[in-house]
């Protein structure tokens, strides 16, 4: 049973990202794969692992990499987040998963984003939606 507060959108989208430490404004940039996103957080894969630990609060900026590399205007999403966990690589992969809980509203180019996402049903899941359980 999935008790998530926010339904997730499952993706396989290449992204660029910037991770900033609020106190020092030091930043780390990189590329990865966006795995899922919701109003509550994000999971993305990255090689090598970012120099963050569970419990760190950071400013995250994500840029969707368009399929057509001639396109210049990348979609840009930004939020403050708490690093919840770092997942080890799956077998036959070297990409680490970074799970982040958003502490501020997810914004796109200074405009608030409202996501409407239908929950994904899993095989063997209940037939009734679970609602907004904590």
C-alpha positions in Angstrom: 0.0 0.0 0.0 1.4 3.4 -1.1 1.0 5.9 1.7 2.6 8.8 -0.1 1.0 12.2 0.4 1.6 13.3 -3.2 1.2 11.1 -6.3 4.3 10.7 -8.4 5.0 11.2 -12.0 7.4 8.4 -13.2 9.8 9.5 -15.9 13.1 8.7 -17.6 14.2 12.2 -18.6 17.8 13.5 -18.9 18.4 16.6 -16.7 21.1 19.0 -15.7 21.2 20.2 -12.2 22.7 22.7 -9.8 22.9 21.9 -6.0 23.7 24.9 -3.8 24.5 25.0 -0.1 22.4 27.9 1.3 25.0 29.0 3.9 28.1 29.2 1.7 26.5 29.4 -1.7 29.0 26.7 -2.9 27.5 24.8 -5.8 27.8 21.5 -7.6 26.6 20.9 -11.1 26.0 17.7 -13.1 23.8 15.7 -15.3 21.5 12.8 -14.5 18.2 11.1 -15.1 15.0 12.3 -13.5 13.2 9.1 -12.3 10.1 10.5 -10.5 8.8 13.9 -9.3 5.8 15.1 -7.3 4.8 18.2 -5.4 6.5 16.6 -2.4 9.9 15.6 -3.9 12.1 14.2 -6.6 14.2 11.1 -7.2 17.0 11.4 -9.8 20.0 9.2 -10.7 23.5 10.6 -11.0 27.1 9.4 -11.6 29.2 9.8 -9.5 27.3 10.4 -6.3 26.8 14.1 -5.2 28.7 15.3 -2.2 25.5 15.4 -0.1 24.4 13.3 2.8 20.9 12.4 4.1 19.8 15.3 6.3 21.5 18.0 4.2 19.3 21.0 3.1 20.2 22.4 -0.3 18.8 24.6 -3.1 18.1 22.4 -6.2 17.7 23.7 -9.7 16.8 21.2 -12.5 17.0 21.8 -16.2 15.2 19.4 -18.5 17.5 18.5 -21.4 15.5 18.7 -24.7 15.6 15.9 -27.2 16.4 18.6 -29.9 19.8 20.0 -28.7 19.3 23.1 -31.0 16.6 24.3 -28.6 18.0 26.9 -26.2 15.1 27.5 -23.7 15.4 24.6 -21.2 12.6 24.1 -18.7 13.9 25.1 -15.3 12.6 24.0 -11.9 13.8 25.1 -8.6 13.1 24.2 -4.9 14.8 24.0 -1.5 15.0 20.4 -0.4 16.0 18.0 2.3 18.2 15.0 1.1 16.3 12.0 2.4 18.5 9.2 1.1 21.2 8.2 -1.3 20.3 4.9 -3.0 23.2 2.6 -4.1 23.5 1.7 -7.8 21.2 -1.0 -9.2 22.9 -4.1 -10.5 24.7 -3.4 -13.9 24.6 0.4 -13.2 26.9 2.9 -11.5 24.3 5.6 -11.0 23.3 6.5 -7.5 19.7 7.6 -6.6 19.2 10.9 -4.8 15.9 11.3 -3.1 14.9 14.8 -2.1 11.9 16.1 -0.1 10.9 19.6 -1.2 10.8 22.1 1.7 9.7 25.0 -0.5 7.2 25.1 -3.3 8.5 23.8 -6.6 8.8 26.7 -9.0 9.3 27.1 -12.7 11.0 30.3 -13.8 9.5 32.1 -10.7 6.0 30.9 -11.4 4.4 28.4 -9.0 3.7 25.0 -10.6 0.5 23.0 -9.9 0.8 19.4 -10.7 -2.2 17.2 -11.4 -0.9 13.6 -11.5 -3.0 10.4 -11.5 -1.6 7.8 -9.2 0.0 4.9 -11.0 -1.6 1.6 -10.2 0.6 -1.3 -9.4 -0.2 -4.9 -10.0 -1.9 -6.3 -7.0 -2.7 -2.8 -5.6 -6.0 -1.9 -4.0 -8.8 -1.0 -6.3 -9.7 2.1 -4.3 -7.4 5.2 -4.2 -5.6 5.5 -0.8 -6.3 9.2 -0.5 -4.0 11.7 1.2 -2.7 9.5 3.9 0.5 10.7 5.7 
